């Protein structure tokens, strides 16, 4: 800290009252990666556990049968 002509001049480290490390960047990067991993795991397990798409032919046959049953 310097005093020049009655004005106080402080450098950036003193003004921040600490050092300028990259902790915030690391926390942001790690949290984004964890969020992407969590969403991917949820998406994959949901896709593996669903019946949709696994019985495509049976679903098509059922739809045709239902359509024919509704026709007069």
C-alpha positions in Angstrom: 0.0 0.0 0.0 1.4 3.4 -1.0 0.2 6.9 -0.3 0.9 9.3 -3.2 -0.3 12.9 -3.0 -2.8 12.0 -0.3 -4.3 9.1 -2.4 -4.0 5.5 -1.2 -2.8 3.1 -4.0 -3.3 -0.6 -3.4 -2.2 -3.5 -5.7 -4.7 -6.2 -6.8 -3.7 -8.8 -4.2 -4.2 -6.4 -1.3 -7.5 -5.1 -2.7 -8.8 -8.6 -3.0 -7.5 -9.5 0.5 -6.1 -12.7 -0.8 -4.4 -14.5 -3.7 -5.8 -15.2 -7.1 -5.9 -18.9 -7.5 -8.1 -20.9 -9.9 -10.3 -22.6 -7.2 -13.6 -21.3 -8.7 -12.7 -22.6 -12.1 -11.9 -26.0 -10.8 -15.1 -26.2 -8.8 -17.1 -25.1 -11.8 -15.3 -27.6 -14.1 -15.7 -30.5 -11.6 -19.4 -29.7 -11.0 -20.2 -29.5 -14.7 -18.5 -32.9 -15.4 -20.3 -34.5 -12.5 -23.6 -33.1 -13.7 -23.0 -34.5 -17.2 -22.1 -37.9 -15.8 -25.1 -38.0 -13.6 -27.5 -37.1 -16.4 -25.8 -39.6 -18.7 -26.1 -42.4 -16.2 -29.8 -41.5 -15.6 -30.4 -41.5 -19.4 -28.7 -44.8 -20.1 -30.3 -46.7 -17.2 -33.7 -45.3 -18.2 -33.2 -46.4 -21.8 -32.0 -49.9 -20.7 -35.0 -50.4 -18.4 -37.7 -49.2 -20.8 -39.7 -51.6 -23.0 -40.0 -49.0 -25.7 -38.3 -50.2 -28.9 -37.6 -53.7 -27.7 -40.9 -55.1 -28.9 -41.3 -53.1 -32.1 -42.8 -56.0 -34.1 -45.2 -56.9 -31.3 -46.3 -53.3 -30.9 -46.9 -53.0 -34.7 -49.0 -56.2 -34.7 -51.0 -55.0 -31.7 -51.6 -51.6 -33.4 -52.8 -53.3 -36.6 -55.1 -55.6 -34.6 -56.6 -52.7 -32.7 -57.1 -50.8 -35.9 -58.9 -53.7 -37.5 -61.0 -54.2 -34.5 -62.3 -50.6 -34.5 -63.3 -50.7 -38.2 -67.0 -51.5 -38.8 
